[in-house]
């Protein structure tokens, strides 16, 4: 694609990167075939190619974002299916992030929109605040019909019926390896996941220590910054990311780390991009180190080669989170792990398509998100599974709200098959015991 950025514009790092991405695009349109929003809405401007044209025009002219551009960029899930499909290697993720930053800086949203986005940015990345918000939403759910805004209704519906107690395992500490130590890893405990489902981190710690990993929950680490990053709130997202970089580098420079393990794939995609995010900042070298150490839990478990057997004959429908299969290009490892341990694994039709969760998307774009959820649930249920497994808390919550089939994290099944406890989501008697 031909671009017309001026030499002065190309001195701006973000515009220089946008120019690189735009020039890689050859207008082929392959991306439209796998874009969920284009399939649902049928509008060229709601496809990656259409959004690329809108972004190009906005950035080249150096003009403030307008309502039309904002509408179609806001509708983008950042599922990154287009990047998997693109034969030219267009890095759409970086381009849409640049566009969102520009929108945040130049476009004044309606008051209601600004308030909702402010609430999400100030609540979701903070586990204690989020837990309190979930409690409030739980009590407010019966009155959802009174809400005039579908987004407020979606926020009330998000609250799980049972909010788990705080897990002490999420506090900064070190868990010793069982037997000879094979690896020393930092576990990213995250933010929203700590309020929504504490079993995931607990299962991750159990299975990693069982397989010979010393697991560190680093002091000072927290939200990866993804939620605010995808809302265009760059300063907030970079501040959160910088805290993680410093916290994990303290471990690297201390007793050392073999990996930073991440069990929420949306976070993993962002952490693996820290090197790019901080490429022009003082933290550039440290950010690159952390990005290189970042691993999805399925990658680490694959290397550790767990042995075991499925305690029950279960048919597992595997949902491939977009941030895992497209953002990190991890497609086979989770399925191979489950098959290795004796689970029957099936995949739904159109497994490449998004479930509609996409961070805060299901809260900000509930109508489109709902359509994608119903489609995803239908394809999963068509496989008649006993359980649905996924590697991202957002997908788990989204799919779980639309089906009666149990939904658990892949690592919970691996933990169970290698000597751990039956996942609570399957109805384990007595619940899941804590490590301490």
C-alpha positions, 0 to 999 in steps of 0.5 A, a space after each residue: 500500500 502506498 503511503 504519504 506520510 511526511 518526513 516530519 511525521 515519520 520522525 514520530 515512532 508511532 507513525 513510523 511503525 504505522 507506515 511500516 504496517 500499512 506499506 505491507 498491506 496489498 489490499 488482497 482482502 483475505 482478511 475479510 474471510 476470517 474477520 468475525 465482525 465482517 461476517 456478522 455485520 457485512 460492512 467493509 468498514 468492519 473488516 480489517 481492510 476497511 479499518 486499515 483504510 480508515 486508520 491510514 486516512 486519519 493518521 496521514 492527515 494528522 486529523 482528530 478522529 471522527 465519529 465514523 472512524 471511532 465507530 468502526 475501530 471500536 467494533 474491532 475485537 482485536 482477535 487478530 484472526 486477520 494476522 493469521 490469515 494475511 499472506 503479507 504479514 501485516 501486523 494489524 495488532 500494532 496498527 490498531 493499537 496506534 489508532 486507538 491511542 490516537 482516538 483516545 487523545 483526539 476524540 471526545 466521546 459522549 459523556 456516557 461512553 467516557 464514564 463507562 470506559 473510565 469505570 472499566 479502566 479503574 476497576 477491572 485491572 484491580 482485583 479488590 475493586 473488581 471483587 467489590 464491583 462483582 458483589 455489587 453487580 450480583 445484588 443489582 442483577 435482578 434490577 437489570 431490566 431497569 437499566 436503559 443502556 445494554 452495556 450496563 445490563 452486560 456489566 450486571 450479567 457478567 457477575 458470577 453467581 458465586 464469587 470465590 474467596 480470595 486465594 492466599 496463593 496469589 500473594 507474593 511468595 515462593 512455592 518450592 518444587 517437588 523433588 529435584 528442581 527443573 525450572 524456576 518460573 514466575 507466575 503472572 497471577 493477573 487481575 480480573 482472573 484473581 477475582 473471577 476464578 481463583 482455581 486457575 492459578 491454584 491449579 497452575 501452581 500445583 501442576 508446575 511444582 509437581 513437575 519440578 518447578 519452583 514457582 515465584 509470585 513476584 512482589 509488585 507484579 499485577 495487571 499486564 496492561 492489556 485492558 487499558 492498552 486496548 482502550 487506547 489508554 497508553 499511559 495507564 497500560 505502560 505504567 502497569 506493564 513497567 511494574 511487571 517488568 521491574 518486578 520480574 527483572 528483580 527475580 531475573 537478577 536475583 535467583 534467576 528465571 527460566 520463564 514467566 508463566 502466563 495462564 491467561 492468553 490475553 495477558 500473554 499476547 500483551 506481555 510477549 509484546 513488551 519489547 515492542 511497547 517499550 522499544 523507545 523507552 529506558 526500559 527497552 532492554 529489560 522489556 525485551 528480556 521479559 518478553 523473551 521469557 514470557 510463555 503460555 502455561 501450555 508451552 511450559 507444560 509441553 516442555 515438561 512432558 507431564 505423565 498421567 491419565 484422565 481420571 474419567 473418560 471425558 469428551 473435551 471440546 477445546 476452545 482456542 482463544 484468539 489471543 492464543 491461536 492468533 496472538 501467540 500462534 499457539 495452536 496444537 500445544 493445549 490439545 496435544 497436552 490433553 490428548 497425551 493425558 488421555 482426554 478425548 479432544 474435539 474441536 468446533 466448526 470455525 474454531 478460528 472465530 472469536 467467541 466475542 469476549 475480547 477483553 472489555 468488548 463484551 461489555 462495550 459492544 454487547 450486541 455484536 458480542 452476543 451474536 458471536 457468543 451464540 455462534 460459538 456456543 452452538 458450534 461447541 455444543 454440536 460436538 456433544 462434549 462433557 466439558 469445554 476447555 479454554 486457556 483464557 478467563 474471558 473466553 471461559 466467562 463468555 462461553 460459560 454464560 451461554 451454555 450448561 456445559 461445564 467450562 474449565 481451564 486447560 491447566 485444571 484438566 492437566 492438574 487433575 490428570 497428573 495427580 491433582 484435584 477434580 476441577 470445581 467446574 466439574 462439580 468436585 465434592 468438597 470443592 478444591 483444596 487450597 495449597 496452604 
